[in-house]
């Protein structure tokens, strides 16, 4: 993948506090999880009001089934690099950081900005992997120290002498400060003394001890590296600070600040954001856009580098903090230890041995279910696939689940076991080359759709790809060539289907019946209250997601194509103009489509609406009739033959999956013709072109070459 590095892990650090919290949350009941995250409960309730309890329950289950990879700090050897990676090459020794990237796994796929080279020590040897694996934890400690703005000779108090606190103590010492540390665990005080801390005490004795340590002045800076739900530590930090001192919160603590203490001393309270600047910024972490060094001297990557330089120089002793070493195969013993609380631990290292990598994991025979004629292979299993597509396929006895591939092995294994697949893998070719698989479902991020569709067609598979079909004209041309080489055209063996589910809705099917024998052109208005997607989301990225016109508006273009039964002739489009940095202008679009038979449709797609307002409304007029579909819950026909239908929201997912299965088993024409799929894709391209140029785009003139090639 572009900008990514494949790393063979040699050592990883278990962050006992963070990982214990994740494990304990995972063990909670559904009610317990709800109590722990009340902010998410409100979102669930709002979704249930709009989409119904059953659909919401499936979505929640899909979210809860997401495996959370443990670990975020490791070191190893680069085995492969993706495009646009210049700083690293195969064989380099690197330290890696980042939740969901630098996990406890034999191999990790890590963005380049979350990797740093392992430095050499004074004797010329490369820093051992065990010590290099502390890079991310060390960067967290270093960012906290940077936030404290320490000066040579200042008195610093570190509250909490766990792994993060012990590293913070050493960094403060390396900065020329006098350090006192406290904790509720006497064993951690002893460790602090061994590492040369100037003074230690139990937390309950700190207020008295700080006066002696600072000669009655109070601490210049207090760095809180402990974690607690209450506010007692933020209050304690205020009590022991000098006038105009600094308090830095690194650990997860309550932040109900006692105003009287902080006001009268005019204290400076600062928060430390994990590894440093760049953290939680998708552009930096995932897309590899670095901050200019003259303006942001210390990013998370540069913090990792600086910390390892200090370890290599001997200014920070990471090896002394290692209390346990385990083989990766014995990782379960580690979590029994840190959740049991019976054995003291500090730095726990997992060690990895080189093993031949299996290309697939075959599940136990009892997991195998279904002997249906549709033998399914799945590439990609995000929330939509898990909550909408796979449960519906699972209900159909004609479907047997063969192989599943996802970007992360943990997801493939979890989803594979849940739905009864025969095997899982991280290698796409495992599914594409499997002769037992006759149908491939592609539900990856959008930038992979075009390439995977082409490869699956070349392997002679039936293809169901979640929208969109592809992102570029070049990809579309490749798909047309690949489809034509199969000699399929409008036959169904094999065939291509895109996840345009709305045309399968009972309401849309009924409208098609009403208007198919019309005597005059149709006029239609389709309003979509789409909701805001953050500007830094992968969906908005032109390379990875393609934007919402290609990724989502295609749904409504296809619905109109199905209802009108004729092709789009030309496209006009306008978008809003906004200075709001949190929005993209192309998220709120008005597109006017003119059809070959003289029909006219307007698609009004916007992001600024209230999420409690219904999402979709379609109005169609012809032959003295007006038809209104309101959010796929009601349909009304106004005219000589009145009609009114009401029911649970049905956007056509069930019928869509049924059509897919029936076509694979029984043959016949594809559920959506290849020509219509190509036309819909071209119209999305045309809308973007119209938005960029301000001109009316003629489909036949603009895309004549592509239209000719599909014949």
C-alpha positions as CSV (number, residue, x, y, z in Angstrom):
1,X,0.0,0.0,0.0
2,X,1.3,3.5,-0.7
3,X,3.1,5.1,2.2
4,X,3.1,1.9,4.2
5,X,5.9,-0.3,5.6
6,X,5.6,-4.0,6.3
7,X,7.6,-4.8,9.4
8,X,8.5,-8.2,10.8
9,X,8.2,-7.6,14.6
10,X,11.1,-8.6,16.8
11,X,9.9,-7.1,20.1
12,X,6.9,-5.2,21.4
13,X,6.1,-3.5,24.7
14,X,3.0,-4.3,26.7
15,X,1.5,-1.1,28.1
16,X,-0.1,-2.6,31.2
17,X,-2.4,0.2,32.1
18,X,-3.8,1.0,28.7
19,X,-4.2,-2.7,27.6
20,X,-5.7,-3.7,30.9
21,X,-8.3,-1.1,30.5
22,X,-9.1,-2.3,26.9
23,X,-9.3,-6.0,28.1
24,X,-11.6,-5.1,31.0
25,X,-13.9,-3.1,28.8
26,X,-14.1,-6.0,26.3
27,X,-15.2,-8.3,29.2
28,X,-18.1,-6.0,30.2
29,X,-21.6,-6.9,29.3
30,X,-23.5,-4.8,26.8
31,X,-25.0,-2.8,29.7
32,X,-21.5,-2.3,31.1
33,X,-20.2,-1.1,27.8
34,X,-23.1,1.4,27.6
35,X,-22.4,2.7,31.1
36,X,-18.7,3.1,30.2
37,X,-19.6,5.1,27.0
38,X,-22.8,7.1,27.6
39,X,-21.8,9.4,24.7
40,X,-22.3,6.5,22.2
41,X,-25.6,5.4,23.7
42,X,-27.3,8.6,22.5
43,X,-26.0,8.0,19.0
44,X,-27.5,4.5,19.1
45,X,-30.9,5.8,20.2
46,X,-30.9,8.4,17.5
47,X,-30.0,5.8,14.9
48,X,-32.8,3.5,16.2
49,X,-35.4,6.3,15.7
50,X,-34.4,6.7,12.1
51,X,-33.6,3.2,10.9
52,X,-35.5,1.0,13.3
53,X,-34.3,-1.3,16.2
54,X,-33.4,-4.3,14.1
55,X,-31.1,-2.4,11.7
56,X,-29.6,-0.5,14.6
57,X,-28.9,-3.7,16.5
58,X,-27.1,-5.1,13.6
59,X,-24.9,-2.0,13.3
60,X,-24.1,-2.1,17.0
61,X,-23.2,-5.8,16.9
62,X,-21.0,-5.1,13.9
63,X,-19.2,-2.4,15.8
64,X,-18.9,-4.5,19.0
65,X,-17.5,-7.4,17.0
66,X,-14.6,-5.3,15.7
67,X,-11.5,-6.8,17.3
68,X,-9.3,-4.3,19.0
69,X,-5.6,-5.1,18.3
70,X,-3.6,-4.7,21.5
71,X,-0.2,-2.9,21.6
72,X,1.1,0.3,20.1
73,X,4.9,0.2,20.5
74,X,7.2,-2.3,18.8
75,X,10.5,-2.7,16.8
76,X,11.5,-5.0,14.0
77,X,12.9,-5.3,10.5
78,X,11.4,-3.8,7.3
79,X,10.5,-6.5,4.8
80,X,8.6,-4.4,2.2
81,X,7.9,-0.8,1.5
82,X,5.0,0.7,-0.4
83,X,5.0,3.4,-3.1
84,X,6.2,6.9,-2.1
85,X,8.3,5.6,0.8
86,X,11.8,7.0,0.4
87,X,13.1,7.0,4.0
88,X,13.1,3.3,4.6
89,X,14.0,0.2,2.6
90,X,13.9,-3.6,3.1
91,X,16.2,-4.8,5.8
92,X,16.2,-1.6,7.9
93,X,15.8,-1.9,11.6
94,X,12.9,0.3,12.8
95,X,10.8,1.2,15.8
96,X,7.1,1.6,15.2
97,X,4.2,3.3,17.0
98,X,0.5,3.7,16.8
99,X,-2.6,1.9,18.0
100,X,-3.9,-0.4,15.3
101,X,-0.5,-0.3,13.6
102,X,2.4,-1.2,15.9
103,X,0.4,-4.1,17.5
104,X,1.4,-7.3,19.2
105,X,1.7,-9.2,15.9
106,X,4.4,-11.1,14.0
107,X,4.0,-8.7,11.1
108,X,2.7,-5.1,11.1
109,X,1.7,-2.7,8.3
110,X,2.7,0.7,9.6
111,X,2.5,4.2,8.0
112,X,5.9,5.7,7.3
113,X,5.4,8.7,9.7
114,X,5.0,6.2,12.5
115,X,8.3,4.5,12.0
116,X,11.8,5.6,12.9
117,X,15.2,4.1,12.3
118,X,16.9,2.3,15.2
119,X,20.1,4.2,16.1
120,X,23.5,2.9,17.0
121,X,24.9,3.0,20.5
122,X,28.3,4.5,21.6
123,X,30.0,1.1,21.0
124,X,28.8,1.0,17.4
125,X,26.2,-1.7,17.9
126,X,22.6,-1.1,16.9
127,X,20.3,-0.5,19.9
128,X,18.7,-3.9,20.8
129,X,15.1,-4.4,19.6
130,X,13.9,-4.8,23.2
131,X,15.0,-1.2,24.0
132,X,14.0,0.2,20.6
133,X,10.5,-1.2,21.2
134,X,10.0,1.5,24.0
135,X,10.1,4.3,21.3
136,X,6.3,5.1,21.4
137,X,6.0,4.9,25.2
138,X,9.0,7.0,25.4
139,X,7.6,9.6,23.0
140,X,4.5,9.9,25.2
141,X,6.7,10.6,28.2
142,X,8.9,13.0,26.2
143,X,5.8,15.0,24.9
144,X,4.7,15.4,28.5
145,X,8.2,16.8,29.4
146,X,8.1,19.1,26.5
147,X,4.7,20.5,27.6
148,X,6.3,21.3,31.0
149,X,8.8,23.7,29.4
150,X,11.5,22.7,31.9
151,X,14.6,24.7,32.5
152,X,17.9,23.6,33.9
153,X,17.9,23.2,37.7
154,X,14.1,23.3,38.1
155,X,12.3,21.1,40.7
156,X,9.9,18.7,39.1
157,X,7.4,16.3,40.7
158,X,6.3,13.2,38.8
159,X,3.1,11.7,40.2
160,X,2.8,8.1,39.2
161,X,5.9,5.9,38.8
162,X,4.7,3.2,36.5
163,X,6.4,2.6,33.2
164,X,5.5,6.1,31.8
165,X,6.4,7.8,35.1
166,X,9.8,6.1,35.3
167,X,10.7,7.2,31.7
168,X,9.5,10.7,32.5
169,X,11.7,10.8,35.6
170,X,14.8,9.9,33.5
171,X,13.9,12.4,30.8
172,X,13.6,15.2,33.4
173,X,16.9,14.2,34.9
174,X,18.5,14.3,31.4
175,X,17.1,17.8,31.1
176,X,19.1,18.9,34.1
177,X,16.2,19.0,36.6
178,X,15.9,17.9,40.2
179,X,13.1,15.2,40.4
180,X,10.9,13.9,43.1
181,X,8.5,11.1,42.4
182,X,5.6,9.6,44.2
183,X,3.3,6.5,43.9
184,X,1.0,4.4,46.0
185,X,3.3,1.3,45.3
186,X,6.5,1.1,47.4
187,X,8.1,-1.2,44.8
188,X,7.9,1.5,42.2
189,X,9.6,3.9,44.6
190,X,12.5,1.4,44.9
191,X,12.7,1.3,41.1
192,X,12.9,5.1,41.0
193,X,15.7,5.1,43.5
194,X,17.6,2.5,41.4
195,X,17.3,4.8,38.4
196,X,18.8,7.7,40.4
197,X,15.7,9.8,41.2
198,X,16.6,12.5,43.7
199,X,13.7,11.8,46.1
200,X,10.7,9.5,46.4
201,X,7.7,9.1,48.7
202,X,4.3,7.6,48.9
203,X,1.6,9.8,47.4
204,X,0.0,10.4,50.8
205,X,3.3,11.9,52.1
206,X,3.9,14.2,49.1
207,X,2.6,17.5,50.4
208,X,5.0,17.4,53.4
209,X,7.9,16.1,51.5
210,X,7.7,18.6,48.6
211,X,8.3,21.5,51.0
212,X,11.6,20.1,52.1
213,X,12.6,19.1,48.6
214,X,11.9,22.5,47.1
215,X,13.1,24.5,50.1
216,X,9.6,25.7,50.8
217,X,9.0,27.1,47.2
218,X,6.9,24.3,45.7
219,X,7.4,22.4,42.5
220,X,8.2,24.4,39.4
221,X,6.4,21.7,37.3
222,X,4.2,18.7,38.2
223,X,3.8,16.0,35.6
224,X,0.9,13.6,36.3
225,X,1.6,10.2,34.7
226,X,-0.8,8.2,36.9
227,X,-4.4,7.4,36.0
228,X,-7.5,7.7,38.1
229,X,-11.2,8.5,37.4
230,X,-11.3,11.0,40.2
231,X,-9.9,14.6,40.5
232,X,-7.7,14.0,43.5
233,X,-4.5,14.1,41.5
234,X,-5.3,17.4,39.8
235,X,-6.0,18.9,43.2
236,X,-2.8,17.5,44.7
237,X,-0.8,18.9,41.8
238,X,-2.2,22.3,42.5
239,X,-1.4,22.1,46.2
240,X,2.3,21.2,45.7
241,X,2.9,23.7,42.9
242,X,4.7,27.0,43.4
243,X,3.1,30.3,42.5
244,X,2.8,30.4,38.7
245,X,3.9,26.8,38.3
246,X,3.0,24.4,35.5
247,X,0.9,21.3,35.8
248,X,0.9,18.7,32.9
249,X,-1.7,16.0,32.6
250,X,-0.3,13.0,30.8
251,X,-2.2,10.1,32.4
252,X,-6.0,9.6,32.2
253,X,-7.3,11.6,35.1
254,X,-10.4,13.6,36.1
255,X,-10.1,17.2,35.1
256,X,-12.6,18.9,37.5
257,X,-10.0,21.6,38.3
258,X,-10.3,23.1,41.8
259,X,-10.6,26.8,40.9
260,X,-9.5,28.3,44.2
261,X,-6.1,26.5,44.2
262,X,-5.3,27.2,40.5
263,X,-6.7,30.7,40.6
264,X,-4.8,32.0,43.6
265,X,-1.5,30.5,42.4
266,X,-2.2,31.4,38.7
267,X,-1.2,27.9,37.7
268,X,-0.7,26.9,34.1
269,X,-2.6,23.6,33.4
270,X,-1.5,21.8,30.2
271,X,-2.6,18.6,28.5
272,X,-0.1,16.4,26.7
273,X,-1.5,14.8,23.5
274,X,0.0,11.3,23.4
275,X,3.1,11.0,21.2
276,X,3.1,14.6,20.1
277,X,2.0,16.8,17.1
278,X,0.6,14.7,14.4
279,X,-1.3,12.4,16.7
280,X,-4.9,11.9,15.6
281,X,-4.2,13.8,12.3
282,X,-5.1,11.5,9.4
283,X,-3.1,13.6,7.0
284,X,0.0,13.1,9.1
285,X,-0.4,9.6,10.3
286,X,-2.1,7.8,7.5
287,X,-1.3,9.9,4.4
288,X,2.3,10.7,5.3
289,X,2.2,14.5,5.1
290,X,4.9,15.7,7.5
291,X,4.8,19.0,9.2
292,X,7.7,21.4,8.2
293,X,10.4,21.1,10.8
294,X,11.0,24.9,11.1
295,X,7.4,25.4,12.2
296,X,6.8,22.1,14.1
297,X,10.1,21.1,15.5
298,X,8.9,18.1,17.5
299,X,6.3,15.8,15.8
300,X,5.4,12.4,17.1
301,X,7.9,10.8,14.7
302,X,10.7,13.2,15.8
303,X,9.8,12.6,19.4
304,X,10.3,8.9,18.9
305,X,13.7,9.6,17.2
306,X,14.8,11.9,20.0
307,X,13.9,9.4,22.7
308,X,15.8,6.5,21.0
309,X,18.8,8.8,20.7
310,X,18.7,9.3,24.4
311,X,18.5,5.6,25.1
312,X,21.3,4.9,22.6
313,X,23.5,7.5,24.3
314,X,22.8,6.0,27.8
315,X,20.9,9.1,29.1
316,X,17.8,6.9,29.5
317,X,17.9,3.3,30.7
318,X,15.1,1.4,29.1
319,X,16.4,-2.1,29.8
320,X,16.3,-1.5,33.5
321,X,12.5,-1.1,33.2
322,X,12.0,-4.6,31.7
323,X,10.4,-6.7,34.5
324,X,9.2,-9.6,32.3
325,X,10.0,-11.2,29.0
326,X,7.5,-13.6,27.3
327,X,7.5,-15.3,23.9
328,X,4.7,-14.0,21.7
329,X,3.1,-17.5,21.8
330,X,2.7,-17.0,25.6
331,X,1.0,-13.6,25.3
332,X,-2.2,-14.9,27.1
333,X,-0.1,-15.4,30.2
334,X,0.8,-11.7,30.1
335,X,-2.8,-10.6,30.2
336,X,-3.7,-13.0,32.9
337,X,-0.8,-11.4,34.9
338,X,-1.7,-7.8,34.3
339,X,-5.4,-8.2,34.8
340,X,-5.0,-10.5,37.8
341,X,-3.0,-7.9,39.8
342,X,-1.2,-10.6,41.8
343,X,2.3,-10.0,40.4
344,X,4.1,-6.7,40.1
345,X,5.1,-5.7,36.5
346,X,6.6,-2.7,34.8
347,X,8.0,-3.1,31.3
348,X,6.7,-6.3,29.8
349,X,8.4,-7.4,26.5
350,X,7.0,-9.8,24.0
351,X,9.7,-11.6,21.9
352,X,9.1,-12.9,18.4
353,X,10.8,-15.7,16.4
354,X,10.9,-15.9,12.7
355,X,8.4,-18.5,11.4
356,X,7.2,-19.3,7.9
357,X,4.1,-17.3,7.3
358,X,1.0,-19.3,6.6
359,X,-0.9,-18.0,3.6
360,X,-4.2,-18.9,5.2
361,X,-5.8,-19.9,8.5
362,X,-8.2,-22.8,8.1
363,X,-11.0,-22.8,10.7
364,X,-12.0,-25.9,12.6
365,X,-14.4,-28.2,10.7
366,X,-17.2,-27.3,13.1
367,X,-17.1,-23.8,11.7
368,X,-17.9,-24.8,8.2
369,X,-21.5,-24.1,7.3
370,X,-23.5,-24.3,4.1
371,X,-23.0,-26.2,0.9
372,X,-24.7,-23.8,-1.4
373,X,-24.2,-23.1,-5.0
374,X,-23.0,-19.6,-4.4
375,X,-19.5,-20.2,-3.0
376,X,-18.5,-16.8,-1.6
377,X,-15.1,-15.1,-1.2
378,X,-15.0,-11.8,0.6
379,X,-12.4,-9.0,0.2
380,X,-12.8,-6.4,2.9
381,X,-15.1,-6.5,5.9
382,X,-15.9,-3.1,7.3
383,X,-18.9,-2.2,9.4
384,X,-21.3,-2.1,6.4
385,X,-20.3,-5.5,5.2
386,X,-20.5,-7.0,8.7
387,X,-23.8,-5.4,9.7
388,X,-25.7,-5.3,6.4
389,X,-24.4,-7.6,3.7
390,X,-22.9,-10.7,5.4
391,X,-25.9,-11.3,7.8
392,X,-28.3,-11.3,4.8
393,X,-26.0,-13.7,2.9
394,X,-25.8,-15.9,5.9
395,X,-29.5,-16.3,6.1
396,X,-29.6,-17.8,2.6
397,X,-28.9,-21.6,2.6
398,X,-27.8,-21.4,-1.0
399,X,-24.7,-19.4,0.1
400,X,-21.6,-21.1,1.4
401,X,-18.8,-19.0,2.9
402,X,-15.4,-20.0,1.5
403,X,-12.6,-17.5,2.1
404,X,-12.3,-14.0,3.6
405,X,-9.4,-11.4,3.3
406,X,-9.1,-8.1,5.1
407,X,-6.3,-5.6,5.6
408,X,-5.8,-6.7,9.2
409,X,-5.5,-10.4,10.0
410,X,-7.4,-10.0,13.3
411,X,-10.5,-8.7,11.5
412,X,-10.4,-11.5,8.9
413,X,-10.1,-14.2,11.7
414,X,-12.9,-12.7,13.8
415,X,-15.4,-12.2,10.9
416,X,-14.4,-15.5,9.4
417,X,-15.2,-17.4,12.6
418,X,-18.4,-15.5,13.2
419,X,-19.9,-16.2,9.7
420,X,-18.5,-19.7,9.2
421,X,-15.9,-19.2,6.5
422,X,-13.7,-22.1,5.6
423,X,-10.5,-19.9,5.9
424,X,-9.2,-16.4,6.3
425,X,-6.1,-14.8,4.9
426,X,-4.3,-11.4,4.4
427,X,-3.5,-12.3,0.8
428,X,-6.0,-11.2,-1.8
429,X,-4.7,-13.8,-4.3
430,X,-5.9,-16.5,-1.9
431,X,-9.5,-15.6,-2.7
432,X,-9.1,-14.6,-6.3
433,X,-7.3,-17.8,-7.3
434,X,-9.4,-20.2,-5.3
435,X,-11.1,-22.4,-7.8
436,X,-13.9,-23.3,-5.3
437,X,-15.0,-19.7,-5.1
438,X,-17.4,-18.6,-7.9
439,X,-18.5,-15.3,-6.5
440,X,-16.3,-12.5,-4.9
441,X,-17.7,-9.7,-2.8
442,X,-15.5,-6.6,-2.6
443,X,-16.2,-4.2,0.3
444,X,-12.8,-2.5,0.7
445,X,-12.1,1.2,0.7
446,X,-13.0,2.8,-2.6
447,X,-9.5,3.2,-4.1
448,X,-9.1,-0.6,-4.3
449,X,-12.5,-1.4,-6.0
450,X,-11.4,-0.8,-9.6
451,X,-8.2,-3.0,-9.4
452,X,-9.9,-5.8,-7.5
453,X,-13.0,-5.9,-9.8
454,X,-10.6,-6.2,-12.8
455,X,-8.6,-9.0,-11.2
456,X,-11.7,-10.9,-10.1
457,X,-13.2,-10.7,-13.6
458,X,-10.0,-12.0,-15.1
459,X,-10.2,-15.0,-12.7
460,X,-13.7,-15.7,-14.1
461,X,-15.5,-14.9,-10.8
462,X,-19.0,-13.3,-10.4
463,X,-18.3,-10.0,-8.8
464,X,-20.4,-8.0,-6.3
465,X,-18.7,-4.8,-5.4
466,X,-20.1,-2.3,-3.0
467,X,-20.4,1.1,-4.5
468,X,-18.7,2.8,-6.2
469,X,-17.4,0.7,-9.1
470,X,-14.2,2.6,-9.3
471,X,-12.7,6.1,-9.0
472,X,-11.1,6.9,-12.3
473,X,-11.7,6.7,-16.1
474,X,-8.6,4.6,-16.4
475,X,-9.9,2.1,-13.9
476,X,-13.3,2.1,-15.7
477,X,-11.6,1.3,-19.0
478,X,-9.7,-1.6,-17.5
479,X,-12.9,-3.0,-16.1
480,X,-14.6,-2.8,-19.5
481,X,-11.7,-4.6,-21.1
482,X,-11.7,-7.2,-18.4
483,X,-15.4,-7.7,-18.7
484,X,-15.4,-8.0,-22.5
485,X,-12.6,-10.6,-22.4
486,X,-14.9,-12.8,-20.5
487,X,-17.4,-12.7,-23.3
488,X,-20.1,-11.9,-20.8
489,X,-21.6,-8.6,-22.0
490,X,-25.2,-8.9,-20.8
491,X,-25.1,-12.6,-19.9
492,X,-24.8,-13.7,-16.4
493,X,-21.9,-16.2,-16.2
494,X,-19.8,-14.6,-14.8
495,X,-21.4,-11.2,-14.2
496,X,-20.7,-7.9,-12.4
497,X,-23.0,-6.3,-9.9
498,X,-22.6,-3.0,-7.9
499,X,-24.3,-2.5,-4.6
500,X,-27.0,-0.1,-5.9
501,X,-29.6,-1.4,-3.4
502,X,-32.3,1.2,-3.7
503,X,-33.5,0.1,-7.1
504,X,-34.5,-3.2,-5.3
505,X,-36.7,-1.4,-2.7
506,X,-40.4,-2.4,-2.9
507,X,-41.3,1.3,-3.2
508,X,-39.0,1.9,-6.1
509,X,-40.1,-1.3,-7.8
510,X,-43.7,-0.1,-7.5
511,X,-42.9,3.4,-8.9
512,X,-41.2,1.7,-11.9
513,X,-44.5,-0.2,-12.6
514,X,-46.5,3.1,-12.4
515,X,-44.3,5.2,-14.7
516,X,-43.0,2.6,-17.3
517,X,-46.0,3.2,-19.7
518,X,-46.0,7.0,-19.3
519,X,-46.9,9.2,-22.2
520,X,-44.7,12.2,-21.4
521,X,-41.2,12.6,-19.9
522,X,-40.7,12.4,-16.1
523,X,-39.7,15.2,-13.8
524,X,-38.1,14.1,-10.5
525,X,-36.5,15.6,-7.5
526,X,-34.3,13.5,-5.1
527,X,-33.3,15.2,-1.8
528,X,-30.7,13.6,0.3
529,X,-29.9,14.9,3.9
530,X,-26.6,13.1,3.8
531,X,-25.0,14.4,7.0
532,X,-21.5,15.7,7.6
533,X,-18.4,13.5,7.1
534,X,-15.3,15.2,8.5
535,X,-12.9,16.7,5.9
536,X,-10.1,14.4,7.1
537,X,-12.0,11.2,6.6
538,X,-10.7,8.7,4.0
539,X,-14.0,9.1,2.1
540,X,-13.1,12.7,1.4
541,X,-9.6,11.9,0.2
542,X,-9.7,12.2,-3.7
543,X,-7.2,9.3,-4.0
544,X,-8.6,6.9,-1.3
545,X,-12.3,7.7,-1.2
546,X,-13.0,9.7,-4.3
547,X,-15.3,12.1,-2.5
548,X,-19.0,11.8,-1.9
549,X,-20.3,12.4,-5.4
550,X,-18.5,9.3,-6.7
551,X,-18.9,7.3,-3.5
552,X,-22.5,8.1,-2.6
553,X,-24.4,10.1,-5.1
554,X,-24.0,7.2,-7.5
555,X,-26.7,5.5,-5.5
556,X,-29.3,8.0,-6.5
557,X,-28.1,8.3,-10.1
558,X,-28.7,4.5,-10.5
559,X,-32.1,4.8,-8.8
560,X,-33.1,7.4,-11.4
561,X,-31.7,5.3,-14.3
562,X,-33.8,2.4,-13.2
563,X,-37.0,4.4,-12.9
564,X,-36.6,6.4,-16.1
565,X,-35.4,3.5,-18.2
566,X,-33.3,5.7,-20.3
567,X,-29.8,7.2,-20.4
568,X,-28.5,10.5,-19.1
569,X,-27.8,12.9,-22.0
570,X,-26.1,15.8,-20.1
571,X,-25.2,17.0,-16.6
572,X,-25.2,20.4,-14.9
573,X,-24.0,20.8,-11.3
574,X,-23.3,23.4,-8.7
575,X,-22.0,23.2,-5.2
576,X,-22.0,25.6,-2.2
577,X,-19.1,28.0,-1.6
578,X,-18.0,27.9,2.0
579,X,-15.0,29.1,4.1
580,X,-15.8,26.6,6.8
581,X,-12.6,24.6,7.2
582,X,-14.5,21.6,8.5
583,X,-16.5,21.1,5.3
584,X,-15.9,20.4,1.7
585,X,-17.9,22.3,-0.9
586,X,-18.6,19.2,-2.9
587,X,-20.5,17.7,0.0
588,X,-23.5,19.9,-0.8
589,X,-24.4,19.6,-4.5
590,X,-27.3,20.3,-6.8
591,X,-27.0,18.2,-10.0
592,X,-29.5,18.4,-12.9
593,X,-29.6,15.4,-15.2
594,X,-31.2,15.6,-18.6
595,X,-32.3,12.3,-20.2
596,X,-32.5,11.0,-23.7
597,X,-36.3,10.9,-23.7
598,X,-36.6,14.5,-22.4
599,X,-37.0,13.6,-18.8
600,X,-35.4,15.8,-16.1
601,X,-34.1,15.0,-12.6
602,X,-32.6,17.1,-9.9
603,X,-30.5,15.5,-7.1
604,X,-30.0,17.8,-4.1
605,X,-27.4,16.2,-1.9
606,X,-26.3,18.2,1.2
607,X,-24.2,17.7,4.3
608,X,-25.4,20.7,6.6
609,X,-28.8,19.4,7.5
610,X,-29.9,18.2,10.9
611,X,-29.4,14.4,11.4
612,X,-32.8,14.0,13.0
613,X,-34.5,15.0,9.8
614,X,-35.4,12.1,7.4
615,X,-32.5,11.3,5.1
616,X,-34.1,10.9,1.7
617,X,-37.2,12.1,-0.2
618,X,-38.0,11.4,-3.8
619,X,-40.7,13.2,-5.8
620,X,-41.7,12.2,-9.3
621,X,-44.3,13.8,-11.6
622,X,-45.8,12.7,-14.9
623,X,-49.2,12.1,-16.6
624,X,-51.1,14.1,-14.0
625,X,-49.6,12.0,-11.2
626,X,-47.2,12.9,-8.4
627,X,-45.5,10.2,-6.5
628,X,-43.7,10.8,-3.2
629,X,-41.4,8.3,-1.4
630,X,-40.4,9.6,2.1
631,X,-37.3,7.9,3.5
632,X,-38.4,4.5,2.2
633,X,-41.0,4.4,4.9
634,X,-44.0,5.7,3.0
635,X,-45.1,6.0,-0.6
636,X,-48.0,8.2,-1.8
637,X,-49.5,8.5,-5.3
638,X,-51.5,11.6,-6.0
639,X,-53.7,11.5,-9.0
640,X,-56.8,9.7,-10.4
641,X,-55.7,6.4,-8.8
642,X,-54.6,7.3,-5.4
643,X,-52.3,5.0,-3.5
644,X,-50.6,5.0,-0.1
645,X,-48.2,2.5,1.4
646,X,-46.5,2.6,4.7
647,X,-44.1,0.2,6.4
648,X,-40.7,-0.4,8.0
649,X,-37.9,1.3,6.2
650,X,-36.8,-0.9,3.3
651,X,-33.9,0.3,1.1
652,X,-33.8,-2.9,-0.9
653,X,-30.9,-4.7,0.8
654,X,-32.8,-8.0,1.2
655,X,-34.1,-8.1,-2.4
656,X,-30.6,-7.0,-3.7
657,X,-29.0,-10.0,-2.0
658,X,-31.7,-12.3,-3.2
659,X,-31.2,-11.1,-6.8
660,X,-27.5,-11.7,-6.5
661,X,-27.9,-15.3,-5.2
662,X,-30.6,-16.2,-7.8
663,X,-28.6,-14.9,-10.7
664,X,-25.5,-17.0,-9.6
665,X,-27.6,-20.1,-9.2
666,X,-30.2,-19.8,-12.0
667,X,-28.4,-17.7,-14.5
668,X,-30.2,-15.3,-16.7
669,X,-29.6,-11.6,-17.1
670,X,-27.6,-9.8,-14.4
671,X,-29.7,-7.8,-11.9
672,X,-28.2,-4.6,-13.2
673,X,-27.0,-4.5,-16.7
674,X,-23.3,-3.8,-17.4
675,X,-24.3,-0.8,-19.6
676,X,-26.2,0.8,-16.8
677,X,-23.4,0.3,-14.3
678,X,-21.0,2.0,-16.7
679,X,-23.4,4.9,-17.4
680,X,-24.0,5.6,-13.7
681,X,-20.2,5.7,-13.0
682,X,-19.7,8.1,-15.9
683,X,-22.4,10.4,-14.7
684,X,-20.7,10.7,-11.3
685,X,-17.5,11.6,-13.2
686,X,-19.5,14.1,-15.2
687,X,-21.0,15.8,-12.1
688,X,-17.5,16.3,-10.7
689,X,-16.3,17.7,-14.1
690,X,-19.3,20.1,-14.1
691,X,-18.5,21.3,-10.6
692,X,-14.9,21.9,-11.6
693,X,-15.6,23.7,-14.9
694,X,-19.0,25.2,-14.4
695,X,-20.0,23.9,-17.8
696,X,-22.8,21.5,-19.0
697,X,-21.2,18.1,-19.7
698,X,-22.5,16.0,-22.5
699,X,-22.1,12.3,-21.7
700,X,-21.9,11.1,-25.3
701,X,-19.3,13.8,-26.2
702,X,-17.2,13.7,-23.1
703,X,-17.0,9.9,-22.7
704,X,-17.5,8.7,-26.3
705,X,-14.4,6.5,-26.2
706,X,-15.5,4.7,-23.1
707,X,-19.1,4.3,-24.3
708,X,-17.9,2.8,-27.5
709,X,-15.5,0.4,-25.8
710,X,-18.3,-1.3,-23.8
711,X,-20.1,-2.4,-26.9
